[in-house]
Amino acid sequence: QLHAVESGGGVVQPGDSLRLSCAASGFTLNYYAVAWFRQAPGKEREGISSISRGGALTDYAHSVKGRFTISRDDAKNMVYLQMDSLTVEDSAVYYCAAKVGGGMWNIPTEYTYWGQGTQVTVST
């Protein structure tokens, strides 16, 4: 029954911004590292960003560094992904995932709990 729930996707134009939210169902997020992945048609799932349990450590894929910002609000049991300066190449289904323990941050099989995904479409 444990899973995450993403929201905040939509259809925007290049240069616009979106904020994605990840909520936990059945568990407390503040005990978990959380990552965002995305997958576009015909491509493999790509790690976008992660945040440590305490929030002090973050990682970003080169393709989004400087444009996306991950954050967490443990009091609200939420993790966010602020996406600025969106491009058409950012179009994908975005997933959040949670795991305990350390290890590599951008490997999908490392994560235990996943959301259903939220669609982000950037078009002219």
LONU-266651 format. One line per field, with one value per residue (C-alpha): residue in one letter; x, y negated, z negated. Coordinates in Angstrom, 2 decimals, always signed. Each point is the difference from the previous one (the first is absolute). Example, Ala and Ser with C-alpha at 12.3 -4.5 7.8 and 13.67 -1.06 7.14 Angstrom:
<pts>
aa: [A;S] $
X: [+12.30;+1.37] $
Y: [+4.50;-3.44] $
Z: [-7.80;+0.66] $
</pts>
This chain:
<pts>
aa: [Q;L;H;A;V;E;S;G;G;G;V;V;Q;P;G;D;S;L;R;L;S;C;A;A;S;G;F;T;L;N;Y;Y;A;V;A;W;F;R;Q;A;P;G;K;E;R;E;G;I;S;S;I;S;R;G;G;A;L;T;D;Y;A;H;S;V;K;G;R;F;T;I;S;R;D;D;A;K;N;M;V;Y;L;Q;M;D;S;L;T;V;E;D;S;A;V;Y;Y;C;A;A;K;V;G;G;G;M;W;N;I;P;T;E;Y;T;Y;W;G;Q;G;T;Q;V;T;V;S;T] $
X: [+0.00;+3.03;+0.42;+0.60;-2.36;+1.22;-1.88;+0.64;+0.62;-1.62;+0.46;+2.20;+2.03;+3.81;+1.37;-2.90;+0.21;-1.71;+0.23;-0.49;-1.02;+0.56;-2.06;+0.40;-2.81;+0.42;+3.44;+1.89;+2.23;+2.45;+1.63;+0.68;+2.19;-2.20;+0.80;-1.73;+0.24;-1.44;-0.68;-0.80;-1.36;+2.74;+2.50;+1.18;-0.99;+2.34;+0.92;-0.66;+0.64;+0.16;-0.01;+1.37;-2.03;+1.13;-0.22;+3.62;+1.17;-1.43;+0.93;-1.00;+0.38;+2.15;-2.96;-1.98;+2.67;-0.62;-3.62;-1.60;+0.02;-0.96;-1.20;-1.88;-2.40;-0.01;-2.67;-2.35;+1.39;+0.74;+2.83;-0.02;+1.69;+0.02;+0.58;+0.95;+0.98;-1.70;+0.87;-1.69;+2.66;-1.40;-3.26;-0.43;-1.88;+1.55;+0.15;+1.04;+1.50;+1.17;+2.63;+1.82;+3.74;+2.79;+1.31;-0.32;-2.71;-0.96;-0.61;-3.71;+0.44;+1.38;-3.41;-2.78;-3.03;-1.18;-2.73;-2.22;+1.62;-1.16;+0.17;+2.01;-0.40;+1.96;-1.08;+0.08] $
Y: [+0.00;-2.28;-2.37;-3.60;-2.36;-2.64;-3.09;-3.28;+1.09;-1.66;-1.54;-3.10;-1.97;-0.16;-2.30;+0.61;+1.48;+2.81;+1.29;+3.71;+1.38;+3.44;+1.21;+3.23;+2.43;+2.44;-1.10;-3.02;-1.63;-1.54;+3.41;+0.44;-1.40;-1.12;-0.27;-1.19;+2.01;-0.62;+2.14;-1.15;+2.29;+2.19;-0.96;+1.60;-1.34;-2.83;-1.19;-3.73;-0.95;+1.37;-1.32;+1.65;+0.85;-3.10;-2.17;-1.10;+1.91;-0.32;+1.37;-1.11;+1.39;-2.18;-0.60;-1.79;-1.53;-3.69;+0.27;+2.47;-0.15;+2.82;-0.70;+1.67;-1.01;+2.84;-1.65;+0.36;+3.38;-1.48;-0.27;-2.53;-0.48;-3.59;+0.00;-3.27;-0.87;+3.09;+1.24;+2.45;+2.56;-0.01;+1.57;+3.34;+1.84;-1.00;+2.41;-0.39;+2.87;+0.62;+2.22;+0.53;+0.28;-1.32;+0.95;-1.30;-2.58;+0.30;+3.75;+0.88;+3.47;-1.53;-1.47;+1.83;-2.29;-1.70;-2.31;+0.48;-2.82;-3.41;-1.16;-3.09;-1.23;-2.98;-1.11;-3.08] $
Z: [+0.00;-0.29;+2.92;+0.97;+1.81;+2.45;+1.10;+1.78;+3.57;+2.97;+3.42;+0.21;+2.52;+0.17;-2.66;-2.39;-3.48;-1.86;-3.54;-0.52;-3.38;-1.47;-2.94;-1.93;-0.60;-2.86;-1.14;-1.27;+2.59;-2.43;-0.54;+3.72;+2.69;+2.89;+3.69;+3.15;+3.20;+3.42;+3.04;+3.51;+2.73;+1.42;-2.69;-3.22;-3.38;-0.96;-3.47;-0.28;-3.61;-3.53;-3.53;-3.12;-3.08;-1.82;+3.10;-0.19;+3.07;+3.48;+3.41;+3.48;+3.46;+2.22;+2.30;-2.73;-2.23;-0.47;+1.17;-2.43;-3.80;-2.34;-3.54;-2.80;-2.74;-2.49;-2.16;+2.97;+1.08;+3.44;+2.50;+2.85;+3.33;+1.23;+3.76;+1.68;+3.56;+1.35;+3.48;+2.34;-0.96;-3.54;+1.18;-1.77;-2.70;-3.32;-2.93;-3.60;-1.95;-3.55;-1.56;-3.26;-0.35;+2.11;+3.38;+3.53;+0.37;+3.65;+0.34;+0.18;-1.51;-3.18;-0.87;-1.80;+0.16;+3.19;+1.13;+3.03;+1.97;+1.16;+3.61;+0.92;+3.56;+1.31;+3.46;+2.20] $
</pts>
